[in-house]
Every structure is written in structure tokens, then in C-alpha cells.
């Protein structure tokens, strides 16, 4: 039970800031660099191929309907990438 609603608001703000900081560190926010953990060959024209160790720039992570494919950029090309093929470190 919360006694002071003002403390609750402060706590929510602190939690949001921590969550955002973690997302930035994990490369899960837009315009964050991530790395290919595995080679991926595009299956469709709107997908982006990449290799293990490639640095990929996340332009837009998934939305409410599609959480597993993110829009990204690599070597002046853009396309969807599967998020389970990327990581935050070149070391895997």
C-alpha cells in the first residue's frame, strides 16, 4: 500500500530512467549499434543480410504487432533483421 502518491511518481520516473539506461546498454533502443551473432541471409527483399561480427545500427525496433524483426542499417543498406541473431557485443 502506498502512503504518499508523490513518492510513487518519483519511483516510476526512476524506474523508467533505469529501464531506458538498460535498453540503451543492450542496444534495444533506436539508433543503437548491435552486432551480428550469426550469419543471416535475407529471405525477402525487405530484409538485411549480415555476417557474424557485423556492426548493425538499429533504426526502429519492433512495434506492438511485430517484436521479433527490427528495421536496421548496415553498409548504407536498410532492412529488417531478426532480433534473435544480434547481440550487444562482438564477443559471442
Chimera marker file (.cmm) of the C-alpha trace (Angstrom):
<marker_set name="trace">
<marker id="1" x="0.000" y="0.000" z="0.000" r="1" g="1" b="0" radius="0.5"/>
<marker id="2" x="1.361" y="3.408" z="-0.993" r="1" g="1" b="0" radius="0.5"/>
<marker id="3" x="1.049" y="6.134" z="1.601" r="1" g="1" b="0" radius="0.5"/>
<marker id="4" x="2.389" y="9.001" z="-0.475" r="1" g="1" b="0" radius="0.5"/>
<marker id="5" x="1.423" y="9.096" z="-4.126" r="1" g="1" b="0" radius="0.5"/>
<marker id="6" x="4.174" y="11.658" z="-4.790" r="1" g="1" b="0" radius="0.5"/>
<marker id="7" x="6.804" y="9.067" z="-3.826" r="1" g="1" b="0" radius="0.5"/>
<marker id="8" x="5.144" y="6.655" z="-6.228" r="1" g="1" b="0" radius="0.5"/>
<marker id="9" x="5.530" y="9.117" z="-9.113" r="1" g="1" b="0" radius="0.5"/>
<marker id="10" x="9.187" y="9.622" z="-8.240" r="1" g="1" b="0" radius="0.5"/>
<marker id="11" x="9.724" y="5.875" z="-8.101" r="1" g="1" b="0" radius="0.5"/>
<marker id="12" x="8.105" y="5.401" z="-11.509" r="1" g="1" b="0" radius="0.5"/>
<marker id="13" x="10.356" y="8.092" z="-13.001" r="1" g="1" b="0" radius="0.5"/>
<marker id="14" x="13.446" y="6.474" z="-11.516" r="1" g="1" b="0" radius="0.5"/>
<marker id="15" x="12.387" y="3.055" z="-12.816" r="1" g="1" b="0" radius="0.5"/>
<marker id="16" x="11.761" y="4.486" z="-16.299" r="1" g="1" b="0" radius="0.5"/>
<marker id="17" x="15.214" y="6.088" z="-16.294" r="1" g="1" b="0" radius="0.5"/>
<marker id="18" x="16.855" y="2.816" z="-15.213" r="1" g="1" b="0" radius="0.5"/>
<marker id="19" x="14.900" y="0.841" z="-17.814" r="1" g="1" b="0" radius="0.5"/>
<marker id="20" x="15.869" y="3.288" z="-20.563" r="1" g="1" b="0" radius="0.5"/>
<marker id="21" x="19.510" y="3.146" z="-19.476" r="1" g="1" b="0" radius="0.5"/>
<marker id="22" x="19.459" y="-0.662" z="-19.603" r="1" g="1" b="0" radius="0.5"/>
<marker id="23" x="17.806" y="-0.634" z="-23.034" r="1" g="1" b="0" radius="0.5"/>
<marker id="24" x="20.492" y="1.735" z="-24.318" r="1" g="1" b="0" radius="0.5"/>
<marker id="25" x="23.236" y="-0.525" z="-22.983" r="1" g="1" b="0" radius="0.5"/>
<marker id="26" x="21.621" y="-3.561" z="-24.545" r="1" g="1" b="0" radius="0.5"/>
<marker id="27" x="21.242" y="-1.860" z="-27.906" r="1" g="1" b="0" radius="0.5"/>
<marker id="28" x="17.489" y="-2.204" z="-27.814" r="1" g="1" b="0" radius="0.5"/>
<marker id="29" x="16.633" y="1.418" z="-28.439" r="1" g="1" b="0" radius="0.5"/>
<marker id="30" x="16.510" y="3.120" z="-31.809" r="1" g="1" b="0" radius="0.5"/>
<marker id="31" x="19.842" y="4.324" z="-33.228" r="1" g="1" b="0" radius="0.5"/>
<marker id="32" x="21.869" y="1.868" z="-31.141" r="1" g="1" b="0" radius="0.5"/>
<marker id="33" x="24.670" y="-0.296" z="-32.510" r="1" g="1" b="0" radius="0.5"/>
<marker id="34" x="24.435" y="-4.056" z="-32.148" r="1" g="1" b="0" radius="0.5"/>
<marker id="35" x="26.453" y="-6.902" z="-33.636" r="1" g="1" b="0" radius="0.5"/>
<marker id="36" x="25.608" y="-9.967" z="-35.671" r="1" g="1" b="0" radius="0.5"/>
<marker id="37" x="25.899" y="-13.088" z="-33.529" r="1" g="1" b="0" radius="0.5"/>
<marker id="38" x="25.318" y="-15.400" z="-36.504" r="1" g="1" b="0" radius="0.5"/>
<marker id="39" x="25.341" y="-15.066" z="-40.286" r="1" g="1" b="0" radius="0.5"/>
<marker id="40" x="21.923" y="-14.208" z="-41.668" r="1" g="1" b="0" radius="0.5"/>
<marker id="41" x="20.954" y="-14.394" z="-45.343" r="1" g="1" b="0" radius="0.5"/>
<marker id="42" x="17.919" y="-12.303" z="-46.255" r="1" g="1" b="0" radius="0.5"/>
<marker id="43" x="14.926" y="-14.328" z="-47.422" r="1" g="1" b="0" radius="0.5"/>
<marker id="44" x="12.851" y="-11.358" z="-48.637" r="1" g="1" b="0" radius="0.5"/>
<marker id="45" x="13.628" y="-8.090" z="-50.420" r="1" g="1" b="0" radius="0.5"/>
<marker id="46" x="12.864" y="-6.041" z="-47.279" r="1" g="1" b="0" radius="0.5"/>
<marker id="47" x="15.345" y="-7.968" z="-45.100" r="1" g="1" b="0" radius="0.5"/>
<marker id="48" x="19.013" y="-7.189" z="-44.472" r="1" g="1" b="0" radius="0.5"/>
<marker id="49" x="21.769" y="-9.811" z="-44.785" r="1" g="1" b="0" radius="0.5"/>
<marker id="50" x="24.661" y="-9.667" z="-42.327" r="1" g="1" b="0" radius="0.5"/>
<marker id="51" x="27.536" y="-11.735" z="-41.028" r="1" g="1" b="0" radius="0.5"/>
<marker id="52" x="28.805" y="-12.665" z="-37.596" r="1" g="1" b="0" radius="0.5"/>
<marker id="53" x="30.520" y="-9.620" z="-36.055" r="1" g="1" b="0" radius="0.5"/>
<marker id="54" x="28.970" y="-7.005" z="-38.389" r="1" g="1" b="0" radius="0.5"/>
<marker id="55" x="28.091" y="-3.766" z="-36.607" r="1" g="1" b="0" radius="0.5"/>
<marker id="56" x="24.437" y="-3.001" z="-37.315" r="1" g="1" b="0" radius="0.5"/>
<marker id="57" x="22.596" y="0.218" z="-36.497" r="1" g="1" b="0" radius="0.5"/>
<marker id="58" x="19.063" y="-0.265" z="-35.135" r="1" g="1" b="0" radius="0.5"/>
<marker id="59" x="16.804" y="2.360" z="-36.716" r="1" g="1" b="0" radius="0.5"/>
<marker id="60" x="13.479" y="1.155" z="-35.345" r="1" g="1" b="0" radius="0.5"/>
<marker id="61" x="12.806" y="-1.739" z="-33.028" r="1" g="1" b="0" radius="0.5"/>
<marker id="62" x="9.621" y="-3.758" z="-33.299" r="1" g="1" b="0" radius="0.5"/>
<marker id="63" x="6.170" y="-2.364" z="-32.720" r="1" g="1" b="0" radius="0.5"/>
<marker id="64" x="3.113" y="-3.717" z="-30.898" r="1" g="1" b="0" radius="0.5"/>
<marker id="65" x="2.459" y="-6.256" z="-33.668" r="1" g="1" b="0" radius="0.5"/>
<marker id="66" x="5.991" y="-7.297" z="-34.638" r="1" g="1" b="0" radius="0.5"/>
<marker id="67" x="8.553" y="-7.589" z="-31.868" r="1" g="1" b="0" radius="0.5"/>
<marker id="68" x="10.951" y="-10.099" z="-33.445" r="1" g="1" b="0" radius="0.5"/>
<marker id="69" x="12.005" y="-8.102" z="-36.534" r="1" g="1" b="0" radius="0.5"/>
<marker id="70" x="13.731" y="-4.733" z="-36.276" r="1" g="1" b="0" radius="0.5"/>
<marker id="71" x="14.487" y="-2.179" z="-39.013" r="1" g="1" b="0" radius="0.5"/>
<marker id="72" x="18.225" y="-1.652" z="-39.263" r="1" g="1" b="0" radius="0.5"/>
<marker id="73" x="21.051" y="-0.250" z="-41.363" r="1" g="1" b="0" radius="0.5"/>
<marker id="74" x="24.310" y="-1.867" z="-42.487" r="1" g="1" b="0" radius="0.5"/>
<marker id="75" x="26.750" y="-0.556" z="-45.104" r="1" g="1" b="0" radius="0.5"/>
<marker id="76" x="24.280" y="2.042" z="-46.416" r="1" g="1" b="0" radius="0.5"/>
<marker id="77" x="21.506" y="-0.534" z="-46.824" r="1" g="1" b="0" radius="0.5"/>
<marker id="78" x="18.355" y="-0.825" z="-44.723" r="1" g="1" b="0" radius="0.5"/>
<marker id="79" x="16.057" y="-3.714" z="-43.967" r="1" g="1" b="0" radius="0.5"/>
<marker id="80" x="14.513" y="-5.944" z="-41.352" r="1" g="1" b="0" radius="0.5"/>
<marker id="81" x="16.720" y="-8.144" z="-39.176" r="1" g="1" b="0" radius="0.5"/>
<marker id="82" x="15.737" y="-10.915" z="-36.768" r="1" g="1" b="0" radius="0.5"/>
<marker id="83" x="16.475" y="-9.653" z="-33.269" r="1" g="1" b="0" radius="0.5"/>
<marker id="84" x="17.489" y="-13.110" z="-32.020" r="1" g="1" b="0" radius="0.5"/>
<marker id="85" x="20.509" y="-13.002" z="-34.393" r="1" g="1" b="0" radius="0.5"/>
<marker id="86" x="22.030" y="-9.870" z="-32.816" r="1" g="1" b="0" radius="0.5"/>
<marker id="87" x="23.798" y="-9.015" z="-29.583" r="1" g="1" b="0" radius="0.5"/>
<marker id="88" x="25.433" y="-6.103" z="-27.812" r="1" g="1" b="0" radius="0.5"/>
<marker id="89" x="28.992" y="-7.360" z="-28.085" r="1" g="1" b="0" radius="0.5"/>
<marker id="90" x="31.247" y="-8.639" z="-30.865" r="1" g="1" b="0" radius="0.5"/>
<marker id="91" x="32.362" y="-11.340" z="-28.461" r="1" g="1" b="0" radius="0.5"/>
<marker id="92" x="29.996" y="-14.264" z="-28.567" r="1" g="1" b="0" radius="0.5"/>
<link id1="1" id2="2" r="1" g="1" b="0" radius="0.2"/>
<link id1="2" id2="3" r="1" g="1" b="0" radius="0.2"/>
<link id1="3" id2="4" r="1" g="1" b="0" radius="0.2"/>
<link id1="4" id2="5" r="1" g="1" b="0" radius="0.2"/>
<link id1="5" id2="6" r="1" g="1" b="0" radius="0.2"/>
<link id1="6" id2="7" r="1" g="1" b="0" radius="0.2"/>
<link id1="7" id2="8" r="1" g="1" b="0" radius="0.2"/>
<link id1="8" id2="9" r="1" g="1" b="0" radius="0.2"/>
<link id1="9" id2="10" r="1" g="1" b="0" radius="0.2"/>
<link id1="10" id2="11" r="1" g="1" b="0" radius="0.2"/>
<link id1="11" id2="12" r="1" g="1" b="0" radius="0.2"/>
<link id1="12" id2="13" r="1" g="1" b="0" radius="0.2"/>
<link id1="13" id2="14" r="1" g="1" b="0" radius="0.2"/>
<link id1="14" id2="15" r="1" g="1" b="0" radius="0.2"/>
<link id1="15" id2="16" r="1" g="1" b="0" radius="0.2"/>
<link id1="16" id2="17" r="1" g="1" b="0" radius="0.2"/>
<link id1="17" id2="18" r="1" g="1" b="0" radius="0.2"/>
<link id1="18" id2="19" r="1" g="1" b="0" radius="0.2"/>
<link id1="19" id2="20" r="1" g="1" b="0" radius="0.2"/>
<link id1="20" id2="21" r="1" g="1" b="0" radius="0.2"/>
<link id1="21" id2="22" r="1" g="1" b="0" radius="0.2"/>
<link id1="22" id2="23" r="1" g="1" b="0" radius="0.2"/>
<link id1="23" id2="24" r="1" g="1" b="0" radius="0.2"/>
<link id1="24" id2="25" r="1" g="1" b="0" radius="0.2"/>
<link id1="25" id2="26" r="1" g="1" b="0" radius="0.2"/>
<link id1="26" id2="27" r="1" g="1" b="0" radius="0.2"/>
<link id1="27" id2="28" r="1" g="1" b="0" radius="0.2"/>
<link id1="28" id2="29" r="1" g="1" b="0" radius="0.2"/>
<link id1="29" id2="30" r="1" g="1" b="0" radius="0.2"/>
<link id1="30" id2="31" r="1" g="1" b="0" radius="0.2"/>
<link id1="31" id2="32" r="1" g="1" b="0" radius="0.2"/>
<link id1="32" id2="33" r="1" g="1" b="0" radius="0.2"/>
<link id1="33" id2="34" r="1" g="1" b="0" radius="0.2"/>
<link id1="34" id2="35" r="1" g="1" b="0" radius="0.2"/>
<link id1="35" id2="36" r="1" g="1" b="0" radius="0.2"/>
<link id1="36" id2="37" r="1" g="1" b="0" radius="0.2"/>
<link id1="37" id2="38" r="1" g="1" b="0" radius="0.2"/>
<link id1="38" id2="39" r="1" g="1" b="0" radius="0.2"/>
<link id1="39" id2="40" r="1" g="1" b="0" radius="0.2"/>
<link id1="40" id2="41" r="1" g="1" b="0" radius="0.2"/>
<link id1="41" id2="42" r="1" g="1" b="0" radius="0.2"/>
<link id1="42" id2="43" r="1" g="1" b="0" radius="0.2"/>
<link id1="43" id2="44" r="1" g="1" b="0" radius="0.2"/>
<link id1="44" id2="45" r="1" g="1" b="0" radius="0.2"/>
<link id1="45" id2="46" r="1" g="1" b="0" radius="0.2"/>
<link id1="46" id2="47" r="1" g="1" b="0" radius="0.2"/>
<link id1="47" id2="48" r="1" g="1" b="0" radius="0.2"/>
<link id1="48" id2="49" r="1" g="1" b="0" radius="0.2"/>
<link id1="49" id2="50" r="1" g="1" b="0" radius="0.2"/>
<link id1="50" id2="51" r="1" g="1" b="0" radius="0.2"/>
<link id1="51" id2="52" r="1" g="1" b="0" radius="0.2"/>
<link id1="52" id2="53" r="1" g="1" b="0" radius="0.2"/>
<link id1="53" id2="54" r="1" g="1" b="0" radius="0.2"/>
<link id1="54" id2="55" r="1" g="1" b="0" radius="0.2"/>
<link id1="55" id2="56" r="1" g="1" b="0" radius="0.2"/>
<link id1="56" id2="57" r="1" g="1" b="0" radius="0.2"/>
<link id1="57" id2="58" r="1" g="1" b="0" radius="0.2"/>
<link id1="58" id2="59" r="1" g="1" b="0" radius="0.2"/>
<link id1="59" id2="60" r="1" g="1" b="0" radius="0.2"/>
<link id1="60" id2="61" r="1" g="1" b="0" radius="0.2"/>
<link id1="61" id2="62" r="1" g="1" b="0" radius="0.2"/>
<link id1="62" id2="63" r="1" g="1" b="0" radius="0.2"/>
<link id1="63" id2="64" r="1" g="1" b="0" radius="0.2"/>
<link id1="64" id2="65" r="1" g="1" b="0" radius="0.2"/>
<link id1="65" id2="66" r="1" g="1" b="0" radius="0.2"/>
<link id1="66" id2="67" r="1" g="1" b="0" radius="0.2"/>
<link id1="67" id2="68" r="1" g="1" b="0" radius="0.2"/>
<link id1="68" id2="69" r="1" g="1" b="0" radius="0.2"/>
<link id1="69" id2="70" r="1" g="1" b="0" radius="0.2"/>
<link id1="70" id2="71" r="1" g="1" b="0" radius="0.2"/>
<link id1="71" id2="72" r="1" g="1" b="0" radius="0.2"/>
<link id1="72" id2="73" r="1" g="1" b="0" radius="0.2"/>
<link id1="73" id2="74" r="1" g="1" b="0" radius="0.2"/>
<link id1="74" id2="75" r="1" g="1" b="0" radius="0.2"/>
<link id1="75" id2="76" r="1" g="1" b="0" radius="0.2"/>
<link id1="76" id2="77" r="1" g="1" b="0" radius="0.2"/>
<link id1="77" id2="78" r="1" g="1" b="0" radius="0.2"/>
<link id1="78" id2="79" r="1" g="1" b="0" radius="0.2"/>
<link id1="79" id2="80" r="1" g="1" b="0" radius="0.2"/>
<link id1="80" id2="81" r="1" g="1" b="0" radius="0.2"/>
<link id1="81" id2="82" r="1" g="1" b="0" radius="0.2"/>
<link id1="82" id2="83" r="1" g="1" b="0" radius="0.2"/>
<link id1="83" id2="84" r="1" g="1" b="0" radius="0.2"/>
<link id1="84" id2="85" r="1" g="1" b="0" radius="0.2"/>
<link id1="85" id2="86" r="1" g="1" b="0" radius="0.2"/>
<link id1="86" id2="87" r="1" g="1" b="0" radius="0.2"/>
<link id1="87" id2="88" r="1" g="1" b="0" radius="0.2"/>
<link id1="88" id2="89" r="1" g="1" b="0" radius="0.2"/>
<link id1="89" id2="90" r="1" g="1" b="0" radius="0.2"/>
<link id1="90" id2="91" r="1" g="1" b="0" radius="0.2"/>
<link id1="91" id2="92" r="1" g="1" b="0" radius="0.2"/>
</marker_set>
